[in-house]
């Protein structure tokens, strides 16, 4: 008779500089989108938990904001979220880009990791952008400065190497309980993910200076099962009147486009029809307001 295999579970932080593909990697590993992505740095603001189940265990991935030099209260909150995710966990995935040598930001993260007792896997993303000799040079440059448990090259966008990364991570999980039911993929409430999906559309549709002064709050989320419908009202908060004009657009065209983009993605996520109503509110200098940051959950 076969012996029962002990269940294994643990926490794995995904860290790296802004815009290296952490959220894209998390979504790819889970097989479903729970973390928003955009070409702009500092898209992720809060730690996001993603739950991956395998035959003998459960991995709890923590997607963190990019570690950068903070400016202002919101940015300090974001960096604190990322740095604190390096302690008290079982494994760190340090995500870097294949097409750039270690820079100041990467070395700062490595210095933080040297103070942590967690094991670290170097994950080299965007391998489709470089030839093998350059990839080998990059691996040598990183390994000269830190003793990594493993090195795994991947492309989070295409999925190349991601299945192998999961198989590499699994044995590092200690014996432990099933923290979440098997059908769950995140601990984030649906309305939080919906708010982030709307913010993602703003980031992708508007120009450089605006996205960092935008926050979205879902004010009502009403399910109507008899109509296979969810009715959502959400507020897009901006810091200036000029930003409100950009979001609304000429004759309301921009906010209509944002609503259409967001509704389609929210419907895919919820698996039901959605009626989405968007409003824009000016909250002067909200990124510096302790009270408003608390209201948004940035504590």
C-alpha atoms as an extended CHARMM CRD file, in Angstrom:
* protein
*
       299  EXT
         1         1  UNK       CA              0.0000000000        0.0000000000        0.0000000000  PROA      1               0.0000000000
         2         2  UNK       CA              1.3510000000        3.4240000000       -0.9850000000  PROA      2               0.0000000000
         3         3  UNK       CA              2.1100000000        5.8860000000        1.7880000000  PROA      3               0.0000000000
         4         4  UNK       CA              0.1360000000        9.1220000000        1.8350000000  PROA      4               0.0000000000
         5         5  UNK       CA              2.0960000000       11.9610000000        0.2750000000  PROA      5               0.0000000000
         6         6  UNK       CA              2.4300000000       14.8870000000        2.6830000000  PROA      6               0.0000000000
         7         7  UNK       CA              0.7170000000       18.0740000000        1.5380000000  PROA      7               0.0000000000
         8         8  UNK       CA              3.1000000000       20.9480000000        0.8360000000  PROA      8               0.0000000000
         9         9  UNK       CA              2.3160000000       24.6600000000        0.8490000000  PROA      9               0.0000000000
        10        10  UNK       CA              4.1970000000       27.9250000000        1.0700000000  PROA      10              0.0000000000
        11        11  UNK       CA              4.4790000000       31.5920000000        0.2010000000  PROA      11              0.0000000000
        12        12  UNK       CA              6.4810000000       32.8370000000       -2.7850000000  PROA      12              0.0000000000
        13        13  UNK       CA              7.1580000000       36.5450000000       -3.3850000000  PROA      13              0.0000000000
        14        14  UNK       CA              7.6690000000       37.8590000000       -6.9090000000  PROA      14              0.0000000000
        15        15  UNK       CA              9.8970000000       40.9240000000       -6.7390000000  PROA      15              0.0000000000
        16        16  UNK       CA             11.8280000000       43.0990000000       -9.1670000000  PROA      16              0.0000000000
        17        17  UNK       CA             12.1240000000       46.5830000000      -10.5970000000  PROA      17              0.0000000000
        18        18  UNK       CA              9.0070000000       48.2940000000      -11.9960000000  PROA      18              0.0000000000
        19        19  UNK       CA              7.7340000000       47.0110000000      -15.3260000000  PROA      19              0.0000000000
        20        20  UNK       CA              9.7980000000       43.8030000000      -15.5550000000  PROA      20              0.0000000000
        21        21  UNK       CA              6.6850000000       41.6280000000      -16.0050000000  PROA      21              0.0000000000
        22        22  UNK       CA              5.7850000000       40.4790000000      -12.4750000000  PROA      22              0.0000000000
        23        23  UNK       CA              2.0170000000       40.7510000000      -12.9360000000  PROA      23              0.0000000000
        24        24  UNK       CA              2.1770000000       39.1940000000      -16.3940000000  PROA      24              0.0000000000
        25        25  UNK       CA              4.0750000000       36.2600000000      -14.8910000000  PROA      25              0.0000000000
        26        26  UNK       CA              1.5640000000       35.8370000000      -12.0550000000  PROA      26              0.0000000000
        27        27  UNK       CA             -1.3700000000       35.8110000000      -14.4860000000  PROA      27              0.0000000000
        28        28  UNK       CA              0.4300000000       33.2910000000      -16.6890000000  PROA      28              0.0000000000
        29        29  UNK       CA              1.1820000000       30.9390000000      -13.7610000000  PROA      29              0.0000000000
        30        30  UNK       CA             -2.4340000000       31.0670000000      -12.5830000000  PROA      30              0.0000000000
        31        31  UNK       CA             -3.8910000000       30.6950000000      -16.0770000000  PROA      31              0.0000000000
        32        32  UNK       CA             -6.2420000000       33.6060000000      -15.3940000000  PROA      32              0.0000000000
        33        33  UNK       CA             -5.8860000000       37.3630000000      -15.1180000000  PROA      33              0.0000000000
        34        34  UNK       CA             -6.0910000000       38.7100000000      -11.5680000000  PROA      34              0.0000000000
        35        35  UNK       CA             -3.3270000000       41.3430000000      -11.7070000000  PROA      35              0.0000000000
        36        36  UNK       CA             -3.4690000000       44.2980000000      -14.0660000000  PROA      36              0.0000000000
        37        37  UNK       CA             -0.6710000000       45.0260000000      -16.5070000000  PROA      37              0.0000000000
        38        38  UNK       CA              0.3780000000       47.9830000000      -18.6400000000  PROA      38              0.0000000000
        39        39  UNK       CA              3.5290000000       49.2150000000      -20.3980000000  PROA      39              0.0000000000
        40        40  UNK       CA              3.8200000000       51.9510000000      -17.7540000000  PROA      40              0.0000000000
        41        41  UNK       CA              5.9470000000       51.4030000000      -14.6100000000  PROA      41              0.0000000000
        42        42  UNK       CA              4.3600000000       51.2180000000      -11.1430000000  PROA      42              0.0000000000
        43        43  UNK       CA              1.1190000000       49.6810000000      -12.4010000000  PROA      43              0.0000000000
        44        44  UNK       CA              0.8080000000       47.3720000000       -9.3730000000  PROA      44              0.0000000000
        45        45  UNK       CA              0.1860000000       49.2850000000       -6.1380000000  PROA      45              0.0000000000
        46        46  UNK       CA             -0.8060000000       46.6220000000       -3.6150000000  PROA      46              0.0000000000
        47        47  UNK       CA              0.4110000000       43.1390000000       -2.8660000000  PROA      47              0.0000000000
        48        48  UNK       CA             -1.7530000000       40.6220000000       -4.7100000000  PROA      48              0.0000000000
        49        49  UNK       CA             -2.0930000000       36.9800000000       -3.6620000000  PROA      49              0.0000000000
        50        50  UNK       CA             -2.4170000000       34.3490000000       -6.3860000000  PROA      50              0.0000000000
        51        51  UNK       CA             -3.1470000000       30.7220000000       -5.5190000000  PROA      51              0.0000000000
        52        52  UNK       CA             -1.6710000000       27.8940000000       -7.6040000000  PROA      52              0.0000000000
        53        53  UNK       CA             -2.6400000000       24.3040000000       -6.8050000000  PROA      53              0.0000000000
        54        54  UNK       CA             -0.5670000000       21.3030000000       -7.8630000000  PROA      54              0.0000000000
        55        55  UNK       CA             -1.0160000000       17.5720000000       -7.2640000000  PROA      55              0.0000000000
        56        56  UNK       CA              0.5260000000       17.4790000000       -3.7790000000  PROA      56              0.0000000000
        57        57  UNK       CA              0.2830000000       21.0640000000       -2.6410000000  PROA      57              0.0000000000
        58        58  UNK       CA             -0.4850000000       24.7430000000       -2.9580000000  PROA      58              0.0000000000
        59        59  UNK       CA              1.7320000000       27.7210000000       -3.8170000000  PROA      59              0.0000000000
        60        60  UNK       CA              0.6940000000       31.1850000000       -2.6430000000  PROA      60              0.0000000000
        61        61  UNK       CA              2.3180000000       33.7060000000       -4.9780000000  PROA      61              0.0000000000
        62        62  UNK       CA              2.6010000000       37.3170000000       -3.8430000000  PROA      62              0.0000000000
        63        63  UNK       CA              2.8560000000       39.8650000000       -6.6590000000  PROA      63              0.0000000000
        64        64  UNK       CA              4.4600000000       43.0540000000       -5.3570000000  PROA      64              0.0000000000
        65        65  UNK       CA              4.8190000000       46.6390000000       -6.5950000000  PROA      65              0.0000000000
        66        66  UNK       CA              8.0970000000       47.3460000000       -8.3840000000  PROA      66              0.0000000000
        67        67  UNK       CA             10.8910000000       48.3920000000       -6.0490000000  PROA      67              0.0000000000
        68        68  UNK       CA             11.9610000000       51.9290000000       -6.9330000000  PROA      68              0.0000000000
        69        69  UNK       CA             13.0850000000       55.1800000000       -5.3140000000  PROA      69              0.0000000000
        70        70  UNK       CA              9.8480000000       56.4650000000       -3.7680000000  PROA      70              0.0000000000
        71        71  UNK       CA              8.4820000000       59.9840000000       -4.2490000000  PROA      71              0.0000000000
        72        72  UNK       CA              5.4680000000       60.8510000000       -2.1440000000  PROA      72              0.0000000000
        73        73  UNK       CA              3.2680000000       58.8980000000        0.2550000000  PROA      73              0.0000000000
        74        74  UNK       CA              1.6710000000       56.5690000000       -2.3040000000  PROA      74              0.0000000000
        75        75  UNK       CA              5.0560000000       55.5600000000       -3.7110000000  PROA      75              0.0000000000
        76        76  UNK       CA              6.4850000000       54.9750000000       -0.2300000000  PROA      76              0.0000000000
        77        77  UNK       CA              3.5280000000       52.7150000000        0.5240000000  PROA      77              0.0000000000
        78        78  UNK       CA              4.1600000000       50.7490000000       -2.6830000000  PROA      78              0.0000000000
        79        79  UNK       CA              7.8530000000       50.2170000000       -1.9590000000  PROA      79              0.0000000000
        80        80  UNK       CA              7.1280000000       49.2440000000        1.6660000000  PROA      80              0.0000000000
        81        81  UNK       CA              4.6720000000       46.6140000000        0.3700000000  PROA      81              0.0000000000
        82        82  UNK       CA              7.3500000000       45.1010000000       -1.8610000000  PROA      82              0.0000000000
        83        83  UNK       CA             10.1770000000       45.1820000000        0.6790000000  PROA      83              0.0000000000
        84        84  UNK       CA              8.0810000000       43.6420000000        3.4650000000  PROA      84              0.0000000000
        85        85  UNK       CA              7.1540000000       40.7870000000        1.1090000000  PROA      85              0.0000000000
        86        86  UNK       CA             10.7780000000       39.5940000000        1.2790000000  PROA      86              0.0000000000
        87        87  UNK       CA             10.5190000000       38.5580000000        4.9380000000  PROA      87              0.0000000000
        88        88  UNK       CA              8.7400000000       35.6010000000        6.5050000000  PROA      88              0.0000000000
        89        89  UNK       CA              8.2150000000       33.7590000000        3.2330000000  PROA      89              0.0000000000
        90        90  UNK       CA              9.5130000000       30.4680000000        1.8390000000  PROA      90              0.0000000000
        91        91  UNK       CA             10.9090000000       31.5330000000       -1.5230000000  PROA      91              0.0000000000
        92        92  UNK       CA             11.5900000000       34.6550000000       -3.5930000000  PROA      92              0.0000000000
        93        93  UNK       CA             11.3690000000       34.8760000000       -7.3720000000  PROA      93              0.0000000000
        94        94  UNK       CA             13.6530000000       37.7460000000       -8.3720000000  PROA      94              0.0000000000
        95        95  UNK       CA             12.4690000000       38.7790000000      -11.8270000000  PROA      95              0.0000000000
        96        96  UNK       CA             14.8730000000       40.5980000000      -14.1680000000  PROA      96              0.0000000000
        97        97  UNK       CA             14.9180000000       41.4080000000      -17.8750000000  PROA      97              0.0000000000
        98        98  UNK       CA             17.0700000000       39.4390000000      -20.2860000000  PROA      98              0.0000000000
        99        99  UNK       CA             17.9090000000       42.4640000000      -22.4170000000  PROA      99              0.0000000000
       100       100  UNK       CA             19.6130000000       44.5800000000      -19.7400000000  PROA      100             0.0000000000
       101       101  UNK       CA             22.5720000000       44.0330000000      -17.4200000000  PROA      101             0.0000000000
       102       102  UNK       CA             22.1340000000       44.5010000000      -13.6430000000  PROA      102             0.0000000000
       103       103  UNK       CA             21.5400000000       48.1800000000      -12.9270000000  PROA      103             0.0000000000
       104       104  UNK       CA             21.2970000000       50.3030000000       -9.7890000000  PROA      104             0.0000000000
       105       105  UNK       CA             17.7280000000       49.1520000000       -9.0960000000  PROA      105             0.0000000000
       106       106  UNK       CA             18.6130000000       45.4600000000       -9.4450000000  PROA      106             0.0000000000
       107       107  UNK       CA             21.6410000000       45.8220000000       -7.1630000000  PROA      107             0.0000000000
       108       108  UNK       CA             19.5180000000       47.5960000000       -4.5600000000  PROA      108             0.0000000000
       109       109  UNK       CA             17.1170000000       44.6250000000       -4.5600000000  PROA      109             0.0000000000
       110       110  UNK       CA             20.0230000000       42.1820000000       -4.3040000000  PROA      110             0.0000000000
       111       111  UNK       CA             21.2740000000       44.0720000000       -1.2370000000  PROA      111             0.0000000000
       112       112  UNK       CA             17.8270000000       43.6660000000        0.3320000000  PROA      112             0.0000000000
       113       113  UNK       CA             17.8240000000       39.9470000000       -0.4780000000  PROA      113             0.0000000000
       114       114  UNK       CA             21.2170000000       39.5020000000        1.1630000000  PROA      114             0.0000000000
       115       115  UNK       CA             19.5880000000       40.6120000000        4.4330000000  PROA      115             0.0000000000
       116       116  UNK       CA             16.7650000000       38.0770000000        4.0190000000  PROA      116             0.0000000000
       117       117  UNK       CA             16.9990000000       34.4020000000        4.9480000000  PROA      117             0.0000000000
       118       118  UNK       CA             14.6840000000       33.3470000000        2.0980000000  PROA      118             0.0000000000
       119       119  UNK       CA             15.9470000000       31.2310000000       -0.7680000000  PROA      119             0.0000000000
       120       120  UNK       CA             15.9560000000       33.0640000000       -4.0760000000  PROA      120             0.0000000000
       121       121  UNK       CA             15.3690000000       31.8930000000       -7.6430000000  PROA      121             0.0000000000
       122       122  UNK       CA             16.6250000000       34.1970000000      -10.3880000000  PROA      122             0.0000000000
       123       123  UNK       CA             13.9330000000       34.3760000000      -13.0810000000  PROA      123             0.0000000000
       124       124  UNK       CA             15.1180000000       35.9570000000      -16.3170000000  PROA      124             0.0000000000
       125       125  UNK       CA             12.1690000000       37.2960000000      -18.2870000000  PROA      125             0.0000000000
       126       126  UNK       CA             11.8300000000       38.2970000000      -21.9510000000  PROA      126             0.0000000000
       127       127  UNK       CA             14.3320000000       35.6880000000      -23.1880000000  PROA      127             0.0000000000
       128       128  UNK       CA             12.8260000000       36.0140000000      -26.6740000000  PROA      128             0.0000000000
       129       129  UNK       CA             14.6100000000       39.3890000000      -26.9550000000  PROA      129             0.0000000000
       130       130  UNK       CA             18.1990000000       38.0840000000      -26.6950000000  PROA      130             0.0000000000
       131       131  UNK       CA             20.5380000000       35.5080000000      -28.2080000000  PROA      131             0.0000000000
       132       132  UNK       CA             21.8930000000       32.6590000000      -25.9970000000  PROA      132             0.0000000000
       133       133  UNK       CA             25.4510000000       34.0910000000      -25.5970000000  PROA      133             0.0000000000
       134       134  UNK       CA             24.0540000000       37.3210000000      -24.1500000000  PROA      134             0.0000000000
       135       135  UNK       CA             21.7650000000       35.3670000000      -21.8450000000  PROA      135             0.0000000000
       136       136  UNK       CA             24.7500000000       33.4080000000      -20.5030000000  PROA      136             0.0000000000
       137       137  UNK       CA             26.6550000000       36.6560000000      -19.8720000000  PROA      137             0.0000000000
       138       138  UNK       CA             23.6790000000       38.0220000000      -17.9500000000  PROA      138             0.0000000000
       139       139  UNK       CA             23.4420000000       34.8970000000      -15.7930000000  PROA      139             0.0000000000
       140       140  UNK       CA             27.1570000000       35.1490000000      -14.9910000000  PROA      140             0.0000000000
       141       141  UNK       CA             26.7910000000       38.8280000000      -14.0430000000  PROA      141             0.0000000000
       142       142  UNK       CA             23.9770000000       38.1180000000      -11.5810000000  PROA      142             0.0000000000
       143       143  UNK       CA             25.4780000000       34.9480000000      -10.1120000000  PROA      143             0.0000000000
       144       144  UNK       CA             28.7610000000       36.7210000000       -9.4580000000  PROA      144             0.0000000000
       145       145  UNK       CA             26.9750000000       38.9120000000       -6.9090000000  PROA      145             0.0000000000
       146       146  UNK       CA             24.5160000000       36.4840000000       -5.2860000000  PROA      146             0.0000000000
       147       147  UNK       CA             24.1390000000       32.7480000000       -4.6590000000  PROA      147             0.0000000000
       148       148  UNK       CA             20.7950000000       31.8490000000       -6.2420000000  PROA      148             0.0000000000
       149       149  UNK       CA             19.0890000000       28.5300000000       -5.5370000000  PROA      149             0.0000000000
       150       150  UNK       CA             18.1280000000       28.2150000000       -9.2120000000  PROA      150             0.0000000000
       151       151  UNK       CA             18.1850000000       30.2160000000      -12.4400000000  PROA      151             0.0000000000
       152       152  UNK       CA             15.1650000000       29.8960000000      -14.7310000000  PROA      152             0.0000000000
       153       153  UNK       CA             14.8630000000       31.7550000000      -18.0740000000  PROA      153             0.0000000000
       154       154  UNK       CA             11.2870000000       32.4560000000      -19.2280000000  PROA      154             0.0000000000
       155       155  UNK       CA              9.0370000000       34.5970000000      -21.3690000000  PROA      155             0.0000000000
       156       156  UNK       CA              6.0290000000       35.5670000000      -19.2450000000  PROA      156             0.0000000000
       157       157  UNK       CA              4.2960000000       37.0230000000      -22.2930000000  PROA      157             0.0000000000
       158       158  UNK       CA              4.4890000000       33.8870000000      -24.4640000000  PROA      158             0.0000000000
       159       159  UNK       CA              4.5300000000       31.3930000000      -21.5880000000  PROA      159             0.0000000000
       160       160  UNK       CA              7.8530000000       29.8810000000      -22.6530000000  PROA      160             0.0000000000
       161       161  UNK       CA              9.5180000000       28.2990000000      -19.5910000000  PROA      161             0.0000000000
       162       162  UNK       CA              6.6890000000       29.1720000000      -17.1720000000  PROA      162             0.0000000000
       163       163  UNK       CA              5.5320000000       25.5580000000      -16.6970000000  PROA      163             0.0000000000
       164       164  UNK       CA              9.1330000000       24.5810000000      -15.9400000000  PROA      164             0.0000000000
       165       165  UNK       CA              9.3610000000       27.4380000000      -13.4080000000  PROA      165             0.0000000000
       166       166  UNK       CA              6.3170000000       26.0690000000      -11.5790000000  PROA      166             0.0000000000
       167       167  UNK       CA              7.8940000000       22.5950000000      -11.4550000000  PROA      167             0.0000000000
       168       168  UNK       CA             11.1030000000       24.1390000000      -10.0930000000  PROA      168             0.0000000000
       169       169  UNK       CA              9.2130000000       26.0160000000       -7.3600000000  PROA      169             0.0000000000
       170       170  UNK       CA              7.0680000000       23.0930000000       -6.1500000000  PROA      170             0.0000000000
       171       171  UNK       CA              9.7950000000       21.1150000000       -4.2940000000  PROA      171             0.0000000000
       172       172  UNK       CA             10.7520000000       24.2230000000       -2.2980000000  PROA      172             0.0000000000
       173       173  UNK       CA              7.3680000000       24.2710000000       -0.5910000000  PROA      173             0.0000000000
       174       174  UNK       CA              7.4970000000       22.9600000000        2.9830000000  PROA      174             0.0000000000
       175       175  UNK       CA              4.9920000000       20.5380000000        4.4730000000  PROA      175             0.0000000000
       176       176  UNK       CA              1.9620000000       22.6170000000        5.3520000000  PROA      176             0.0000000000
       177       177  UNK       CA             -1.8300000000       23.0150000000        5.2090000000  PROA      177             0.0000000000
       178       178  UNK       CA             -4.1340000000       23.8870000000        2.3230000000  PROA      178             0.0000000000
       179       179  UNK       CA             -4.6120000000       27.5780000000        3.0650000000  PROA      179             0.0000000000
       180       180  UNK       CA             -7.3890000000       28.1690000000        0.5260000000  PROA      180             0.0000000000
       181       181  UNK       CA            -10.0340000000       26.0060000000       -1.1700000000  PROA      181             0.0000000000
       182       182  UNK       CA             -8.8650000000       24.4550000000       -4.4390000000  PROA      182             0.0000000000
       183       183  UNK       CA            -11.2960000000       26.5110000000       -6.5460000000  PROA      183             0.0000000000
       184       184  UNK       CA             -9.8930000000       29.8710000000       -5.3400000000  PROA      184             0.0000000000
       185       185  UNK       CA             -7.1810000000       31.6420000000       -7.3510000000  PROA      185             0.0000000000
       186       186  UNK       CA             -6.9050000000       34.8420000000       -5.2780000000  PROA      186             0.0000000000
       187       187  UNK       CA             -7.9950000000       36.3230000000       -1.9650000000  PROA      187             0.0000000000
       188       188  UNK       CA             -8.8800000000       39.6190000000       -3.6420000000  PROA      188             0.0000000000
       189       189  UNK       CA            -12.6250000000       40.4720000000       -3.5810000000  PROA      189             0.0000000000
       190       190  UNK       CA            -14.2480000000       40.6900000000       -7.0130000000  PROA      190             0.0000000000
       191       191  UNK       CA            -14.9500000000       44.4080000000       -6.6420000000  PROA      191             0.0000000000
       192       192  UNK       CA            -11.2470000000       45.1020000000       -5.9610000000  PROA      192             0.0000000000
       193       193  UNK       CA            -10.2010000000       43.2530000000       -9.1300000000  PROA      193             0.0000000000
       194       194  UNK       CA            -12.9210000000       45.0780000000      -11.0800000000  PROA      194             0.0000000000
       195       195  UNK       CA            -11.6330000000       48.4550000000       -9.8370000000  PROA      195             0.0000000000
       196       196  UNK       CA             -8.1210000000       47.5150000000      -10.9080000000  PROA      196             0.0000000000
       197       197  UNK       CA             -9.3190000000       46.4250000000      -14.3520000000  PROA      197             0.0000000000
       198       198  UNK       CA            -10.8860000000       49.8420000000      -14.8470000000  PROA      198             0.0000000000
       199       199  UNK       CA             -7.6600000000       51.5490000000      -13.7100000000  PROA      199             0.0000000000
       200       200  UNK       CA             -5.6970000000       49.4310000000      -16.1810000000  PROA      200             0.0000000000
       201       201  UNK       CA             -7.8170000000       50.7650000000      -19.0560000000  PROA      201             0.0000000000
       202       202  UNK       CA             -7.1270000000       54.3290000000      -17.9070000000  PROA      202             0.0000000000
       203       203  UNK       CA             -3.3940000000       53.6040000000      -17.8090000000  PROA      203             0.0000000000
       204       204  UNK       CA             -3.4290000000       52.1480000000      -21.2960000000  PROA      204             0.0000000000
       205       205  UNK       CA             -5.5980000000       54.8580000000      -22.8730000000  PROA      205             0.0000000000
       206       206  UNK       CA             -4.1830000000       58.0530000000      -21.3420000000  PROA      206             0.0000000000
       207       207  UNK       CA             -0.8360000000       59.7850000000      -21.6180000000  PROA      207             0.0000000000
       208       208  UNK       CA              2.1880000000       59.7100000000      -19.3730000000  PROA      208             0.0000000000
       209       209  UNK       CA              1.4890000000       62.0210000000      -16.4360000000  PROA      209             0.0000000000
       210       210  UNK       CA             -2.1360000000       61.0640000000      -15.7870000000  PROA      210             0.0000000000
       211       211  UNK       CA             -2.1380000000       57.3380000000      -14.7800000000  PROA      211             0.0000000000
       212       212  UNK       CA             -0.2020000000       57.8330000000      -11.5420000000  PROA      212             0.0000000000
       213       213  UNK       CA             -2.8260000000       60.2760000000      -10.2540000000  PROA      213             0.0000000000
       214       214  UNK       CA             -5.7450000000       57.9010000000      -10.8760000000  PROA      214             0.0000000000
       215       215  UNK       CA             -7.5340000000       55.6760000000       -8.3610000000  PROA      215             0.0000000000
       216       216  UNK       CA            -10.7560000000       53.7280000000       -8.9160000000  PROA      216             0.0000000000
       217       217  UNK       CA            -13.4110000000       52.8990000000       -6.3360000000  PROA      217             0.0000000000
       218       218  UNK       CA            -16.3330000000       50.5410000000       -6.9860000000  PROA      218             0.0000000000
       219       219  UNK       CA            -19.2380000000       52.1820000000       -5.1770000000  PROA      219             0.0000000000
       220       220  UNK       CA            -21.9010000000       49.5720000000       -5.9560000000  PROA      220             0.0000000000
       221       221  UNK       CA            -21.7620000000       45.9660000000       -7.1730000000  PROA      221             0.0000000000
       222       222  UNK       CA            -25.2350000000       44.4760000000       -7.5750000000  PROA      222             0.0000000000
       223       223  UNK       CA            -25.7630000000       40.9260000000       -8.7890000000  PROA      223             0.0000000000
       224       224  UNK       CA            -28.9870000000       40.0970000000      -10.6410000000  PROA      224             0.0000000000
       225       225  UNK       CA            -28.8310000000       36.3140000000      -11.1870000000  PROA      225             0.0000000000
       226       226  UNK       CA            -32.2990000000       36.1490000000      -12.7700000000  PROA      226             0.0000000000
       227       227  UNK       CA            -31.0380000000       38.4120000000      -15.5630000000  PROA      227             0.0000000000
       228       228  UNK       CA            -27.4800000000       36.9600000000      -15.7160000000  PROA      228             0.0000000000
       229       229  UNK       CA            -26.3150000000       40.5130000000      -15.0130000000  PROA      229             0.0000000000
       230       230  UNK       CA            -24.0570000000       42.4480000000      -12.6470000000  PROA      230             0.0000000000
       231       231  UNK       CA            -24.6190000000       46.2030000000      -12.3180000000  PROA      231             0.0000000000
       232       232  UNK       CA            -21.4890000000       48.1270000000      -11.3370000000  PROA      232             0.0000000000
       233       233  UNK       CA            -21.0270000000       51.8030000000      -10.5370000000  PROA      233             0.0000000000
       234       234  UNK       CA            -17.4360000000       52.9820000000      -10.2070000000  PROA      234             0.0000000000
       235       235  UNK       CA            -15.7260000000       56.3280000000       -9.6010000000  PROA      235             0.0000000000
       236       236  UNK       CA            -12.4410000000       57.2860000000      -11.2580000000  PROA      236             0.0000000000
       237       237  UNK       CA            -10.6590000000       59.6570000000       -8.8730000000  PROA      237             0.0000000000
       238       238  UNK       CA             -8.1690000000       62.1550000000      -10.3140000000  PROA      238             0.0000000000
       239       239  UNK       CA             -6.0650000000       64.8950000000       -8.7480000000  PROA      239             0.0000000000
       240       240  UNK       CA             -6.8160000000       67.8390000000      -11.0600000000  PROA      240             0.0000000000
       241       241  UNK       CA             -9.6730000000       69.3360000000      -13.0760000000  PROA      241             0.0000000000
       242       242  UNK       CA             -7.5010000000       69.0670000000      -16.2050000000  PROA      242             0.0000000000
       243       243  UNK       CA             -7.2030000000       65.3100000000      -15.5940000000  PROA      243             0.0000000000
       244       244  UNK       CA            -10.9800000000       65.0090000000      -15.3630000000  PROA      244             0.0000000000
       245       245  UNK       CA            -11.2860000000       66.6240000000      -18.7930000000  PROA      245             0.0000000000
       246       246  UNK       CA             -8.8540000000       64.0680000000      -20.2290000000  PROA      246             0.0000000000
       247       247  UNK       CA            -10.7680000000       61.1200000000      -18.7220000000  PROA      247             0.0000000000
       248       248  UNK       CA            -14.1380000000       62.3950000000      -19.9010000000  PROA      248             0.0000000000
       249       249  UNK       CA            -12.7730000000       63.3820000000      -23.3220000000  PROA      249             0.0000000000
       250       250  UNK       CA            -14.3830000000       65.4570000000      -26.0640000000  PROA      250             0.0000000000
       251       251  UNK       CA            -18.1460000000       64.9980000000      -25.8630000000  PROA      251             0.0000000000
       252       252  UNK       CA            -17.6060000000       62.1190000000      -23.4310000000  PROA      252             0.0000000000
       253       253  UNK       CA            -15.8530000000       59.9170000000      -25.9970000000  PROA      253             0.0000000000
       254       254  UNK       CA            -12.9040000000       58.8680000000      -23.7770000000  PROA      254             0.0000000000
       255       255  UNK       CA            -14.9750000000       57.7440000000      -20.7840000000  PROA      255             0.0000000000
       256       256  UNK       CA            -17.2930000000       55.8590000000      -23.1310000000  PROA      256             0.0000000000
       257       257  UNK       CA            -14.3070000000       54.0360000000      -24.6590000000  PROA      257             0.0000000000
       258       258  UNK       CA            -12.8590000000       53.2920000000      -21.2090000000  PROA      258             0.0000000000
       259       259  UNK       CA            -16.2190000000       51.8890000000      -20.1190000000  PROA      259             0.0000000000
       260       260  UNK       CA            -16.4980000000       49.6470000000      -23.1760000000  PROA      260             0.0000000000
       261       261  UNK       CA            -12.9250000000       48.3370000000      -22.7690000000  PROA      261             0.0000000000
       262       262  UNK       CA            -13.3910000000       47.6570000000      -19.0610000000  PROA      262             0.0000000000
       263       263  UNK       CA            -16.8540000000       46.1030000000      -19.4240000000  PROA      263             0.0000000000
       264       264  UNK       CA            -15.6280000000       43.4980000000      -21.9200000000  PROA      264             0.0000000000
       265       265  UNK       CA            -12.7900000000       42.4260000000      -19.6380000000  PROA      265             0.0000000000
       266       266  UNK       CA            -14.9520000000       42.4060000000      -16.5020000000  PROA      266             0.0000000000
       267       267  UNK       CA            -17.5160000000       40.2210000000      -18.3010000000  PROA      267             0.0000000000
       268       268  UNK       CA            -14.7880000000       37.6920000000      -19.1610000000  PROA      268             0.0000000000
       269       269  UNK       CA            -13.6130000000       37.7090000000      -15.5480000000  PROA      269             0.0000000000
       270       270  UNK       CA            -17.0730000000       37.3890000000      -13.9480000000  PROA      270             0.0000000000
       271       271  UNK       CA            -18.5450000000       35.1230000000      -16.6230000000  PROA      271             0.0000000000
       272       272  UNK       CA            -21.7360000000       37.1640000000      -16.8470000000  PROA      272             0.0000000000
       273       273  UNK       CA            -23.1690000000       40.2410000000      -18.5480000000  PROA      273             0.0000000000
       274       274  UNK       CA            -22.1680000000       43.5490000000      -16.9670000000  PROA      274             0.0000000000
       275       275  UNK       CA            -23.7430000000       46.9880000000      -16.9410000000  PROA      275             0.0000000000
       276       276  UNK       CA            -20.9300000000       49.3990000000      -16.0360000000  PROA      276             0.0000000000
       277       277  UNK       CA            -21.4430000000       53.0360000000      -15.1410000000  PROA      277             0.0000000000
       278       278  UNK       CA            -18.3580000000       55.2520000000      -14.6970000000  PROA      278             0.0000000000
       279       279  UNK       CA            -18.0980000000       58.6440000000      -13.0070000000  PROA      279             0.0000000000
       280       280  UNK       CA            -15.1030000000       60.9680000000      -12.6010000000  PROA      280             0.0000000000
       281       281  UNK       CA            -14.3770000000       62.8280000000       -9.3670000000  PROA      281             0.0000000000
       282       282  UNK       CA            -11.6140000000       65.3450000000       -8.6090000000  PROA      282             0.0000000000
       283       283  UNK       CA             -9.8240000000       64.6040000000       -5.3090000000  PROA      283             0.0000000000
       284       284  UNK       CA             -7.1690000000       67.3070000000       -5.0470000000  PROA      284             0.0000000000
       285       285  UNK       CA             -3.6850000000       65.8260000000       -4.3540000000  PROA      285             0.0000000000
       286       286  UNK       CA             -5.1470000000       62.5260000000       -3.1510000000  PROA      286             0.0000000000
       287       287  UNK       CA             -1.7650000000       60.7820000000       -3.4680000000  PROA      287             0.0000000000
       288       288  UNK       CA             -0.5340000000       62.9040000000       -0.5350000000  PROA      288             0.0000000000
       289       289  UNK       CA             -3.6680000000       62.5200000000        1.6150000000  PROA      289             0.0000000000
       290       290  UNK       CA             -3.3870000000       60.0450000000        4.5040000000  PROA      290             0.0000000000
       291       291  UNK       CA             -7.1800000000       59.9190000000        4.8740000000  PROA      291             0.0000000000
       292       292  UNK       CA             -7.9060000000       59.2030000000        1.2240000000  PROA      292             0.0000000000
       293       293  UNK       CA             -5.0610000000       56.6910000000        0.9120000000  PROA      293             0.0000000000
       294       294  UNK       CA             -6.6000000000       54.8160000000        3.8530000000  PROA      294             0.0000000000
       295       295  UNK       CA            -10.0120000000       54.8750000000        2.1480000000  PROA      295             0.0000000000
       296       296  UNK       CA             -8.4370000000       53.2680000000       -0.9120000000  PROA      296             0.0000000000
       297       297  UNK       CA             -6.7490000000       50.5860000000        1.1910000000  PROA      297             0.0000000000
       298       298  UNK       CA             -3.2100000000       51.9680000000        0.8280000000  PROA      298             0.0000000000
       299       299  UNK       CA             -2.2720000000       51.7000000000        4.5010000000  PROA      299             0.0000000000
